Amino acid sequence: MTFGLLPILMQAAGAAQTYVTAGSVYTENTITVLIEILTILAISMQIARGYFLRILRKFTLRLAADIWWLLFILLRDASIFLVLFLGVSLFWPGTYQDYPIAVPFQPLAIDFFAFALVLLLIKDTDEDPFYNSLLTIFVLAGTVLYLFGTVFVTESALALAVLPPTVSPSVGNFWGFINQNFNSENAPAMSIYSFYVTFALLLIAGGIAIANSFHPNYPRTSVQTNPKPIVKQA
């Protein structure tokens, strides 16, 4: 009886492992797509800053102007933060062999967004044109790197698979070169070196952010907590 159940249990375990693998691949692909959308949103909002300022001057009500500017800040800053939050999943070495990750493009893109977020923490980019331009460079570089890695590197295997037989090998060399040298599943050496460099940059960005919170001139709230009630005598 026991020997009869063993194949069934092994088959169930194999099916469970298949479901787990499929679920992890689906989750990783979903995160990749979300990061891609958020990078486009972040750079779009940063580029559209002049448009938001131009429309802002047309509002005659202070409340409407505040809501309009708050919308811009929320969309831009939240998208940058979410890119970094979701992109941390790219800094697990084991992930590099389990999923096709564009190295060093995608991890380096997350680093640029990390430095963009640090810049927002330590400087008022909306008041200083220099730092606003620097923020644009960080977000633009991160977006371009991530989109390039997603479109050309992670999809290179599919591009090689669907090339028609009539296409000469010289035309497919680009996809073959990208797939062999920058796809983490096929380039373990590039993957591990990319991890070392990009993870070190991420730690530097985090260190700057933490050090800034201990700075003597760090902004402090002016709101009083637990104020004493004032009772007027009749």
Long-range contacts (C-beta under 8 A, 24 or more apart in sequence): 24-98, 25-99, 28-89, 28-95, 28-98, 28-99, 31-86, 31-89, 32-150, 32-154, 34-82, 34-86, 35-83, 35-86, 35-87, 35-146, 36-146, 36-147, 36-150, 38-79, 38-82, 38-83, 38-86, 39-79, 39-83, 39-109, 39-113, 39-139, 39-142, 39-143, 39-146, 39-147, 40-143, 40-147, 41-75, 41-79, 42-76, 42-79, 42-80, 42-83, 42-113, 42-139, 42-142, 42-143, 43-139, 43-140, 43-143, 45-72, 45-75, 45-76, 45-79, 46-76, 46-135, 46-136, 46-139, 46-140, 47-136, 48-72, 49-76, 49-126, 49-132, 77-120, 80-113, 80-116, 80-117, 80-120, 80-139, 81-117, 83-110, 83-113, 83-142, 84-110, 84-113, 84-114, 84-117, 87-113, 91-195, 91-198, 91-199, 91-202, 93-191, 93-192, 93-195, 96-184, 96-185, 96-188, 96-191, 96-192, 96-195, 97-184, 97-185, 97-188, 97-191, 99-184, 99-185, 100-153, 100-154, 100-157, 100-183, 100-184, 100-185, 101-149, 101-154, 101-183, 101-184, 101-191, 102-148, 102-149, 102-150, 102-152, 102-153, 102-154, 102-182, 102-183, 102-184, 103-182, 103-183, 103-184, 103-187, 103-190, 103-191, 103-194, 103-195, 104-182, 104-190, 104-193, 104-194, 104-197, 104-198, 105-145, 105-146, 105-148, 105-149, 105-153, 105-182, 106-145, 106-146, 106-149, 106-150, 106-153, 107-194, 107-195, 107-198, 107-199, 108-145, 108-194, 108-197, 108-198, 108-201, 109-141, 109-142, 109-143, 109-144, 109-145, 109-146, 109-149, 110-142, 110-146, 110-198, 110-202, 111-142, 111-198, 111-201, 111-202, 111-205, 112-138, 112-139, 112-141, 112-142, 112-145, 113-138, 113-139, 113-142, 114-201, 114-202, 114-205, 114-206, 115-201, 115-205, 116-142, 117-205, 117-209, 118-205, 118-208, 118-209, 118-212, 121-209, 121-212, 122-208, 122-209, 122-212, 149-182, 152-178, 153-178, 153-179, 153-182, 153-183, 154-183, 156-183, 157-183
